[in-house]
Amino acid sequence: MNIVIVGQGAIGLLWYHKLSLNPEHQISLQCSARSQPIPENLSFTDTHGKVQTKIVSANNKDLSNADIILFCLKAYSYQQAFNQYLPFIQQETPVILCHNGILAENEIPKDHLLLSLLTTHGSKRIKAFSVEHTGIGVNDLGIIQGKISNSQIELLTDVLNQALPETVWHEDINAKQWRKLAVNCVINPLTAINNCDNGVLTSAAFQPKIKAILLEVIAVAKHFKLNFDINELTSLVLSVAQQTATNCSSMRSDILNGRKTEIAQINGFIVQQGANLNIATPINSELTHAVNALAKDNKRDSSI
């Protein structure tokens, strides 16, 4: 199969490496930014510490012949990516979106087959085109826009499952997206603000704040016909924090490296939806402002 990966971040390069291990596939990489030349090789470290190098095959932007296109981008990059790439992609070609947070309804194109891929695999960027697979997880796949046949579902699931197991198909991916959003609303901002690893959040000191965050998420989700239990979501958050105890969250990593964060698509999404629905979200608003202030301060410090 002709598979194109858009995005050279930690998750994009993880999928690039894993998919390219199958000689039956033609895998190419389309970088989301071309500020620096693409190196000849990708360095990949597996979960056992074994380092492998692979020649990078760069896509020439001819996406019209692709069988699958996998976008692995920051949530705030999708509008630009859609404008840049979708005009060259066949409408029936499966376009898989892999990102944190939730895209607003008005941000989702209506004339392409779009799917959501949620992953709990851990991948850490060591430097440009050098990544480490830091933890084994699960991939959840489902359709968010367009029509798909059973044979396409079977093919997509099989291709992804062979590359990076386990990949599970969901008829309704929406609830899974919101559960991941709830986890991100807790772990990302709290670890970024407190500059701590994920596991620190399992301590008793953080439990009142975690509950307050999740209660606001639940209140907003209810208006989208999703009913979550506070105990269930709390257990999920603490389980993820424990399983990734020594990990540095993506938002904390962005802050530490002076990069833009996805706070607007995570806690900011809850705040915006709450405002639209006249639901108070003071805790998520507080976290959004705190992360934005922290990012601004770090950016200022890095320019001195």
N, C-alpha and C positions, 0 to 999 in steps of 0.2 A: 504493500500500500504506500501511496505517496502522502506522507504526514508532515505538516509544517507546524513547528513550534514558534509562537510569537512571544518573545520575552526572554531575556537572558539573566533573570534573577535566580534565586536558589531553587525554587520549585520548577521553573522552566527548564533549567539545566538538569535537574533530577530526572524529569520526564524525557528530555532529549537523550540522556545517557541510557536510560532503561529501555526506551523504545528502539534505539539504534542497535541494541544487542541482537535483535532479530534480523538476520540477513535478508529476509524476505521483504522488509520494509525499506523504503527510501525516505530517510529522515533529514529534514533541513531546518535550519534555524534562521528566523527573521528577527533581528534585534529591534527592540522598541526605541532605541536611541543609537545614533551612529556618530557620537562625539569622539569616539576613538576606534581605531581599526580592530576588526575581529581577529583574535590570535589564531594561529594555526591549530592549536590543540586545546582541548578541555581536560582539566584535571579533576578526577572524581575519586572521592574516598568513600568506601562502603562502610557499613555498620560494624565491620570487623577490623577496620583500620587499614584495609588494603587499598593502595592508591593505583589508579588506572588512568592512562591518558588516551584520548581519542581525538582524531582529526575532526575539526568542526566543518560541517558542510553548510555554507551560508546560502540562504534562499535568494534568488534574483528578483524577488517581488512578483513573480508570475504565479499567483495563487489560484488561477482559474482551473488548473489541472489537479489540485489537491483533493484527496479523498477524505481527509480529516484535517481540521485546523484547530490547534489547541492554544488558546490565549492564556498565558500565565503572567498576569500583570497586576500592578497595584490597582485598587478599585478606582482611584481618581484618574487613571490613565485611559479608561475604557472609551470615553467620549472621543478623544483624539484618535484612539486606535480604530474605532468604528468608522470614523470619517476617512481615515487613511487607507484602511484595508478592505472594508466590506464592498466598495464599488467594484473590486476586482475578484470577488469570491462568488461562485455560483450560489444561487439562493437555496438550492437543495443540499448543498455541502454541509455536513455537520460541523458547526462551530462550537467548540467546547470552551466555556469560560471558567477559569480557576482563579479565585480571588477571595480576600477577606471582605466582610461587610456585605451589604445588600445594595444593588443598584436600584435607584428609584424607577418607578414604572415608566416615566417619560424618558428615561435614558436607554430603554431597551428597544432596539430596532424591530419593526413589525414584519419585515419582508425576508427574514432569513431564519434558517433552522438553528436555534440556539439551545445549548444544553448547559447545565451547571455541574461542575465537578468539585466536590468538597473532599479535601484530603486531610488526614491526621498524620501523614508521614512527616517526619521532621527532616528539614534540609537547611544547612547553614552555608552561607556564602563566605568563603575564606578570603578571597579577593576576586577580581574580575576573572570569570571563566574558570573558577576553582571552587568546587562545592563539596560538602560532606553530608552524606546521608546519616542523620543523627538519630533517627528513630523509626521503627516500623509502625505503620498505621493501617487505616482502611480508607478506601475511596468510595464515595457515594456519588452516583451519576443519575441525572434525571433531566427531563425536557422542561424548558421554561418558555419557549416560543416556537411555533411551527408544528408540522406534522412529521411523524417518524413511523416507519414500518417495524414490525416485529423482527424482520430479518436484519434491519439496520441496528436495532437495539442489541441483538445477539452478537453481531459483528463488532460493534463498538465496545461492548462489555468484554468480549473475548480478547480483543487487541490490547485493551488497557490492563486486563487481568493478567495476561501473559507477561506484560512488561513490569507491572508493579502491583502485585496482589495485596490485598483482595479488593476487587472492584465490584460493587453491588448496585444493581439497577433499582430505582424507585419510581413508581408511577406518580407519586406526589413528592417532589423534591423540596417543596416550599417549607414544610415543617422542619426538615433537616437543615435548611438554610437558616431558619430562625433559631434553632437550637445552637448552631455554630455561632450565630450572631450573639446569642446570650453569653456563651463562653467567652467570646472575644470582648464583649462589653465589660467583662470583669477582668480577665487576665491581662489584656493588652494595656489599658490605661493604668491599672494599679501597679503593675510591674514597671511601667515607664516612669510614673511619678515617684515611686519609691526606690527605683533603680535596684530591683531585686530579681532573683531567679523566680520562676513560676512556683516552685514548691513552697516558698515563703508564705504564699497566700493561704495555705492550709492552716496556718496558726489561728488561734482563737481571736486574736486582735483584729483580724480582717473580716470576721464573720458578720458583724452588723452591717458593714459597708456592702459586702457581697449581697446580702439579703435585700438591702435598699435598692441596689442597682437592678436586681432581678425582678423585684416587684414592679418597677417602672416598665421593664421590658414586657412583662406579662400583661400589664394593663394596656399597653399599645397593641400587642399581638392579638388580644381579644377582639379588637375591632377589625382584624383581618381573618376572623373566624378560626383563630388558633387558641386553644385553651391549654395552658401549661400549668403544671403544679409547682409551687415554690420549692417543695422538698425534692422533687425530681430534678429540677434545674440546678438546685444547689448541689445535689449529689453529683450531677454531671460535671459541673464546674470544678468541684474539689477533686473528682476522679482525674480529669484532664490535668489539673495542676500537679497532682501527685505523680501521674504517669510521665509528665514532662518536667519533673522537679528541678532538674539542673539546666533546663533550657532557658535561653534568653528570648523573650517574646519578640515578635517582629516589630512591634511598636517601640519597645525599649531599644532594640537594635537601631531602628531608624533615628531615634532621639540621640543615641550615643554617637552615631555616625553623621549627624547633621543633615539627615534626609527628611523629606516631607513625610508625614504620617498619614494613615488612613482613618484618623479619628472622625472625619466628617462622614464617612461611610459606615462607621461602627456606632459609637455613642452618639455622634452627631445625627445619624439617621433616626435614632430613637427620639432625640430632641425635636427634630424637624417634623416627624410624624406625630409626635405628641402635640406640637403647636397646631398642626392641621386639624387634629381631632379634639382640641381643647382639653388635653390630658397633661397634668403637671408632671414634669420630669426634672426636678431640681438636682438630683444626684448625678444623672447622666450629663446634664448641662454643666455642672461644676467640674466634672471630669474632662469634658470637652474643652472648657476654657483653660483648665490647668495644663493639659497636654499641649494645647496651642501656645500657651505662654512659655512652657518649657522648650518647645521646638524653636520658638522665636529667640529665646535667650541663648540656646545652643548654637543657633545659626550666627547670632551676633558675636559670640565668643570665638567661633571658628574663623571669623573674618578679621579678628584683631591681630 
